[in-house]
Amino acid sequence: SQASQASLASLPSQARQASQASQASLASLPSQARQASQASQASQASQAREASFVAELPQDSTCSHEKRGGATAPPPSEAPSLHFNMRPELVAVEHLKAYSRRAISVMHRGDAVVDAARSGYNAIGVPCCGLEDRLLKSLARWDSLSLAGQAMHRVRRGWDLLRLHLAVDLARLEFVHALAAFPSSPFLMREFSASQVRSVIALTPVIPLFASEGSWAHPLVSGAPSITTWMEAWECYAAVRYHPPESDLRTEEHRLLSAGVQASWFIPDGGGWTGWGGCGLEADEQPESAWSQRKVFPHRLRHDIEQLQLLHGRGLVPESTASTALVLYREVLATAARSGELLQPTERQWELLYPFFNRRLYVHPSPRIPGAAIQGTGNISVMHSGGLAQSAAGGALSRGGVIVADNILTPDGLNSLMEFAQLSTIFFQERASYLGAAVCTGFATPLLDQIAQELRLQFPEILCDLPLAATWAYKYDDQLQAGIDLHADTAAVNVNLWLTPDEDNLDSASGGLVVFDRVSDASKASDSQEYHHGTPDQRNDIMRGASANVTVPYKQNRAIIFDSARLHTTQAFTFRRGITSRRINLTFLFGAMGQYCPRRRELKRR
């Protein structure tokens, strides 16, 4: 907690306010819970004794230490009662989806299954076949877990509730119950603190939209935060959640480890890939045993090894950190078992990686540039395939064009952004051939804020007052040399920007982006996957060359602006090997699907 407070002290006021709100909610817990935390920290010997019976604790809502299965509870002074006056904990949660609606059915301790099922029917608007049976199975699985297993399950479920459903109150309940059971856990405190910052973001109306009879409604945003506020909130979240721990896992989490919790469960996830600019999380209803099967791509380990060597060579990370982490990463890369394209480290290896993996070991400064970060619009052209007749995006995109803006950033802006992307240890999101950094991992800086705002000023016809929906960077493996498959994005307008120097691109005619004339339509796609990756007919047309396209070759400091609904893919590329030569592209997404500037202007006129 002290480490978390110290790291937050230097953050902007909005971030500090979010953290203070988190601390205030903890301060309001009854004195018994606070005494439990103090007592737990006071005696290391007490922790060791408690570890022998913690797996046998009763599964009731009071979290009290009682006699069970022949195990004798310690004296009250060593294990104080953790009664507190809050709603009973959740014991079963089922994710529901029908048509375009997503909901949850939840059971608190003491609820009747039929009541929980009825609330699910009402939330989704249609009967959910087999929901009562699913709730009963979920409850049985829950009761089979130890208290430690339940605490870790609560954390995972709390993130699901917050990310998927914006269920702030229910998510908070999960984190508080987990923390009350193990109040001395730094991991649970960090997760709770990060969840409270995330709750502030979840309640912020960035892009209100809804689907009705296949059409999208776009109310004008009232009271939406500035891009600055939005990015600062995400930076606060990343600073808390991915902050390096103060000591090794065995020292910090002795009680939970002794109770059978797997070491891999303590590694914070990389943010997921759905919603919030790659910062969501798909519902994971797998049993607890499946969580231990954590895997990692070999190219992720190679990247982290090379990046640590670069940082150490520049004196940006301590010698002790670099030397220890490099030995561990190399050992895992050489010895971890193969599972298809992935590696599966042992639990002992995850325990040793705990202070380093998915941690902000170094974040390079990325302040605003004095004056302007974007240069004038003199080097702008519009490319057409000749096939797409029009686009609702307006401006130069209205006739199916793709805007190409060369030398878009000033030299200072380009150099600062490139160093931030190359040096910062924030690329936690893994795919088969590339890594991603998003706002939730720390790709949210004053310079990115400045660039996003200046883009709207430079291209008012197509970006107008569209909110920034997401921003991220992808860094591609220099051995696999493979890009992103065919897809469309759930936004109004894409702005892609390339950062790596041209001399690292070994084929100047390649390495760019292919934007097809085929357009994804949310009202016609059968599901989100079909929207993102095209219908079977669209993909077949593209595969057999029946779709015209605009192919824009790679060039450093070149921006490509196009309608987000157009299917697009990375052009084949061959870049020089080396950590500073990897292909890096940056993406800004503005607005929501179909939320184009002409339509917003029409709404204003009405």
Solvent accessible surface area in square Angstrom, and as a share of the most:
residue,aa,sasa,rsa
1,S,64,0.42
2,Q,154,0.69
3,A,23,0.18
4,S,11,0.07
5,Q,83,0.37
6,A,71,0.55
7,S,23,0.15
8,L,8,0.04
9,A,70,0.54
10,S,100,0.64
11,L,21,0.10
12,P,45,0.28
13,S,52,0.33
14,Q,68,0.30
15,A,1,0.00
16,R,91,0.33
17,Q,113,0.50
18,A,9,0.07
19,S,8,0.05
20,Q,103,0.46
21,A,59,0.46
22,S,2,0.02
23,Q,74,0.33
24,A,62,0.48
25,S,38,0.24
26,L,32,0.16
27,A,65,0.51
28,S,89,0.58
29,L,26,0.13
30,P,46,0.29
31,S,49,0.32
32,Q,84,0.37
33,A,8,0.06
34,R,110,0.40
35,Q,98,0.43
36,A,6,0.05
37,S,25,0.16
38,Q,119,0.53
39,A,27,0.21
40,S,11,0.07
41,Q,124,0.55
42,A,87,0.67
43,S,38,0.24
44,Q,118,0.53
45,A,58,0.45
46,S,5,0.03
47,Q,23,0.10
48,A,55,0.43
49,R,121,0.44
50,E,9,0.04
51,A,16,0.13
52,S,99,0.64
53,F,19,0.08
54,V,1,0.01
55,A,46,0.36
56,E,85,0.38
57,L,5,0.02
58,P,21,0.13
59,Q,33,0.15
60,D,50,0.26
61,S,42,0.27
62,T,44,0.26
63,C,12,0.07
64,S,11,0.07
65,H,35,0.15
66,E,89,0.40
67,K,147,0.62
68,R,105,0.38
69,G,82,0.79
70,G,69,0.66
71,A,29,0.22
72,T,105,0.61
73,A,32,0.25
74,P,22,0.14
75,P,74,0.46
76,P,113,0.71
77,S,95,0.62
78,E,50,0.22
79,A,8,0.06
80,P,31,0.19
81,S,47,0.30
82,L,7,0.03
83,H,87,0.39
84,F,28,0.12
85,N,148,0.76
86,M,74,0.33
87,R,119,0.43
88,P,57,0.36
89,E,3,0.02
90,L,0,0.00
91,V,2,0.01
92,A,0,0.00
93,V,13,0.08
94,E,10,0.05
95,H,27,0.12
96,L,8,0.04
97,K,129,0.55
98,A,19,0.14
99,Y,193,0.73
100,S,81,0.52
101,R,131,0.48
102,R,108,0.39
103,A,13,0.10
104,I,30,0.15
105,S,0,0.00
106,V,30,0.17
107,M,5,0.02
108,H,30,0.13
109,R,64,0.24
110,G,78,0.75
111,D,62,0.32
112,A,47,0.36
113,V,29,0.17
114,V,70,0.40
115,D,73,0.38
116,A,5,0.04
117,A,0,0.00
118,R,123,0.45
119,S,54,0.35
120,G,0,0.00
121,Y,65,0.25
122,N,110,0.57
123,A,35,0.27
124,I,5,0.02
125,G,54,0.51
126,V,48,0.28
127,P,114,0.72
128,C,19,0.11
129,C,130,0.78
130,G,35,0.34
131,L,0,0.00
132,E,69,0.31
133,D,86,0.45
134,R,87,0.32
135,L,0,0.00
136,L,91,0.45
137,K,143,0.60
138,S,8,0.05
139,L,40,0.20
140,A,66,0.51
141,R,85,0.31
142,W,5,0.02
143,D,63,0.33
144,S,86,0.55
145,L,18,0.09
146,S,28,0.18
147,L,16,0.08
148,A,0,0.00
149,G,4,0.04
150,Q,6,0.03
151,A,2,0.01
152,M,7,0.03
153,H,24,0.11
154,R,11,0.04
155,V,9,0.05
156,R,79,0.29
157,R,18,0.07
158,G,0,0.00
159,W,6,0.02
160,D,5,0.02
161,L,1,0.00
162,L,2,0.01
163,R,13,0.05
164,L,29,0.14
165,H,35,0.15
166,L,81,0.41
167,A,19,0.15
168,V,13,0.07
169,D,81,0.42
170,L,28,0.14
171,A,1,0.01
172,R,76,0.28
173,L,2,0.01
174,E,0,0.00
175,F,4,0.02
176,V,8,0.04
177,H,5,0.02
178,A,1,0.01
179,L,10,0.05
180,A,6,0.04
181,A,7,0.05
182,F,2,0.01
183,P,21,0.13
184,S,27,0.17
185,S,7,0.05
186,P,36,0.22
187,F,10,0.04
188,L,3,0.02
189,M,35,0.15
190,R,22,0.08
191,E,4,0.02
192,F,1,0.00
193,S,14,0.09
194,A,0,0.00
195,S,1,0.01
196,Q,16,0.07
197,V,2,0.01
198,R,5,0.02
199,S,8,0.05
200,V,71,0.41
201,I,3,0.02
202,A,9,0.07
203,L,124,0.62
204,T,34,0.20
205,P,67,0.42
206,V,14,0.08
207,I,40,0.20
208,P,46,0.29
209,L,67,0.34
210,F,112,0.47
211,A,41,0.32
212,S,55,0.36
213,E,180,0.81
214,G,40,0.38
215,S,63,0.41
216,W,55,0.19
217,A,29,0.23
218,H,7,0.03
219,P,58,0.37
220,L,76,0.38
221,V,36,0.21
222,S,95,0.61
223,G,77,0.74
224,A,39,0.30
225,P,37,0.23
226,S,63,0.40
227,I,10,0.05
228,T,50,0.29
229,T,45,0.26
230,W,10,0.03
231,M,4,0.02
232,E,39,0.17
233,A,14,0.11
234,W,0,0.00
235,E,32,0.14
236,C,0,0.00
237,Y,0,0.00
238,A,0,0.00
239,A,10,0.08
240,V,1,0.01
241,R,9,0.03
242,Y,0,0.00
243,H,45,0.20
244,P,36,0.23
245,P,15,0.09
246,E,125,0.56
247,S,41,0.26
248,D,70,0.36
249,L,0,0.00
250,R,115,0.42
251,T,90,0.52
252,E,26,0.12
253,E,4,0.02
254,H,45,0.20
255,R,18,0.06
256,L,1,0.01
257,L,21,0.10
258,S,48,0.31
259,A,13,0.10
260,G,53,0.51
261,V,7,0.04
262,Q,61,0.27
263,A,6,0.04
264,S,1,0.00
265,W,37,0.13
266,F,0,0.00
267,I,5,0.03
268,P,6,0.04
269,D,39,0.20
270,G,12,0.11
271,G,0,0.00
272,G,18,0.17
273,W,63,0.22
274,T,48,0.28
275,G,51,0.49
276,W,60,0.21
277,G,8,0.08
278,G,11,0.11
279,C,0,0.00
280,G,3,0.02
281,L,37,0.18
282,E,98,0.44
283,A,37,0.29
284,D,39,0.20
285,E,84,0.38
286,Q,98,0.44
287,P,65,0.41
288,E,34,0.15
289,S,81,0.53
290,A,31,0.24
291,W,24,0.08
292,S,20,0.13
293,Q,91,0.40
294,R,54,0.20
295,K,67,0.28
296,V,1,0.01
297,F,31,0.13
298,P,13,0.08
299,H,3,0.01
300,R,4,0.02
301,L,0,0.00
302,R,50,0.18
303,H,2,0.01
304,D,15,0.08
305,I,16,0.08
306,E,47,0.21
307,Q,5,0.02
308,L,4,0.02
309,Q,81,0.36
310,L,32,0.16
311,L,0,0.00
312,H,72,0.32
313,G,68,0.66
314,R,122,0.45
315,G,62,0.59
316,L,56,0.28
317,V,9,0.05
318,P,84,0.53
319,E,105,0.47
320,S,77,0.50
321,T,30,0.18
322,A,1,0.00
323,S,47,0.30
324,T,66,0.39
325,A,0,0.00
326,L,18,0.09
327,V,95,0.55
328,L,21,0.10
329,Y,4,0.01
330,R,110,0.40
331,E,76,0.34
332,V,3,0.01
333,L,56,0.28
334,A,86,0.66
335,T,88,0.51
336,A,12,0.09
337,A,66,0.51
338,R,161,0.59
339,S,42,0.27
340,G,71,0.69
341,E,119,0.53
342,L,46,0.23
343,L,4,0.02
344,Q,53,0.23
345,P,6,0.04
346,T,76,0.44
347,E,53,0.24
348,R,141,0.51
349,Q,18,0.08
350,W,1,0.00
351,E,17,0.07
352,L,61,0.30
353,L,1,0.01
354,Y,0,0.00
355,P,27,0.17
356,F,24,0.10
357,F,3,0.01
358,N,3,0.02
359,R,5,0.02
360,R,34,0.12
361,L,38,0.19
362,Y,38,0.14
363,V,49,0.28
364,H,35,0.16
365,P,90,0.57
366,S,8,0.05
367,P,76,0.48
368,R,120,0.44
369,I,22,0.11
370,P,123,0.78
371,G,77,0.74
372,A,52,0.40
373,A,0,0.00
374,I,7,0.03
375,Q,67,0.30
376,G,59,0.56
377,T,65,0.38
378,G,76,0.73
379,N,84,0.43
380,I,58,0.29
381,S,61,0.39
382,V,59,0.34
383,M,65,0.29
384,H,78,0.35
385,S,33,0.21
386,G,80,0.77
387,G,48,0.46
388,L,38,0.19
389,A,85,0.66
390,Q,138,0.61
391,S,18,0.11
392,A,66,0.51
393,A,0,0.00
394,G,8,0.07
395,G,34,0.32
396,A,43,0.33
397,L,1,0.00
398,S,38,0.25
399,R,161,0.59
400,G,2,0.02
401,G,2,0.02
402,V,0,0.00
403,I,7,0.03
404,V,7,0.04
405,A,1,0.01
406,D,30,0.16
407,N,63,0.32
408,I,6,0.03
409,L,1,0.01
410,T,24,0.14
411,P,92,0.58
412,D,93,0.48
413,G,0,0.00
414,L,18,0.09
415,N,78,0.40
416,S,24,0.15
417,L,0,0.00
418,M,29,0.13
419,E,67,0.30
420,F,1,0.00
421,A,0,0.00
422,Q,16,0.07
423,L,2,0.01
424,S,0,0.00
425,T,15,0.08
426,I,0,0.00
427,F,5,0.02
428,F,10,0.04
429,Q,5,0.02
430,E,34,0.15
431,R,98,0.36
432,A,53,0.41
433,S,10,0.07
434,Y,22,0.08
435,L,1,0.00
436,G,0,0.00
437,A,0,0.00
438,A,0,0.00
439,V,0,0.00
440,C,0,0.00
441,T,0,0.00
442,G,1,0.01
443,F,0,0.00
444,A,4,0.03
445,T,12,0.07
446,P,71,0.45
447,L,0,0.00
448,L,0,0.00
449,D,5,0.03
450,Q,2,0.01
451,I,2,0.01
452,A,0,0.00
453,Q,59,0.26
454,E,25,0.11
455,L,4,0.02
456,R,55,0.20
457,L,141,0.70
458,Q,55,0.25
459,F,16,0.07
460,P,72,0.45
461,E,101,0.45
462,I,3,0.02
463,L,0,0.00
464,C,33,0.19
465,D,60,0.31
466,L,0,0.00
467,P,17,0.11
468,L,5,0.02
469,A,17,0.13
470,A,3,0.02
471,T,0,0.00
472,W,28,0.10
473,A,0,0.00
474,Y,22,0.08
475,K,2,0.01
476,Y,3,0.01
477,D,1,0.01
478,D,6,0.03
479,Q,83,0.37
480,L,92,0.46
481,Q,43,0.19
482,A,45,0.35
483,G,28,0.27
484,I,31,0.16
485,D,89,0.46
486,L,11,0.06
487,H,33,0.15
488,A,0,0.00
489,D,13,0.07
490,T,62,0.36
491,A,1,0.01
492,A,0,0.00
493,V,1,0.00
494,N,1,0.01
495,V,2,0.01
496,N,11,0.06
497,L,4,0.02
498,W,1,0.00
499,L,0,0.00
500,T,1,0.00
501,P,25,0.16
502,D,66,0.34
503,E,119,0.53
504,D,13,0.07
505,N,15,0.08
506,L,102,0.51
507,D,65,0.34
508,S,94,0.61
509,A,69,0.53
510,S,14,0.09
511,G,0,0.00
512,G,0,0.00
513,L,9,0.04
514,V,20,0.12
515,V,0,0.00
516,F,20,0.08
517,D,11,0.06
518,R,68,0.25
519,V,58,0.34
520,S,8,0.05
521,D,58,0.30
522,A,34,0.26
523,S,62,0.40
524,K,159,0.67
525,A,21,0.16
526,S,89,0.58
527,D,80,0.42
528,S,64,0.41
529,Q,113,0.50
530,E,39,0.17
531,Y,12,0.05
532,H,52,0.23
533,H,67,0.30
534,G,5,0.05
535,T,35,0.20
536,P,85,0.54
537,D,106,0.55
538,Q,30,0.13
539,R,73,0.27
540,N,85,0.44
541,D,27,0.14
542,I,23,0.12
543,M,163,0.73
544,R,173,0.63
545,G,62,0.60
546,A,47,0.37
547,S,9,0.06
548,A,45,0.35
549,N,57,0.29
550,V,5,0.03
551,T,50,0.29
552,V,1,0.00
553,P,48,0.30
554,Y,10,0.04
555,K,68,0.29
556,Q,34,0.15
557,N,11,0.06
558,R,36,0.13
559,A,1,0.01
560,I,0,0.00
561,I,0,0.00
562,F,0,0.00
563,D,8,0.04
564,S,0,0.00
565,A,10,0.08
566,R,2,0.01
567,L,0,0.00
568,H,4,0.02
569,T,27,0.16
570,T,21,0.12
571,Q,33,0.15
572,A,84,0.65
573,F,14,0.06
574,T,69,0.40
575,F,4,0.02
576,R,104,0.38
577,R,145,0.53
578,G,26,0.25
579,I,21,0.11
580,T,49,0.28
581,S,10,0.06
582,R,2,0.01
583,R,5,0.02
584,I,2,0.01
585,N,8,0.04
586,L,0,0.00
587,T,5,0.03
588,F,1,0.00
589,L,10,0.05
590,F,0,0.00
591,G,0,0.00
592,A,4,0.03
593,M,29,0.13
594,G,25,0.25
595,Q,0,0.00
596,Y,22,0.08
597,C,0,0.00
598,P,47,0.30
599,R,112,0.41
600,R,7,0.03
601,R,71,0.26
602,E,60,0.27
603,L,54,0.27
604,K,114,0.48
605,R,171,0.62
606,R,212,0.77
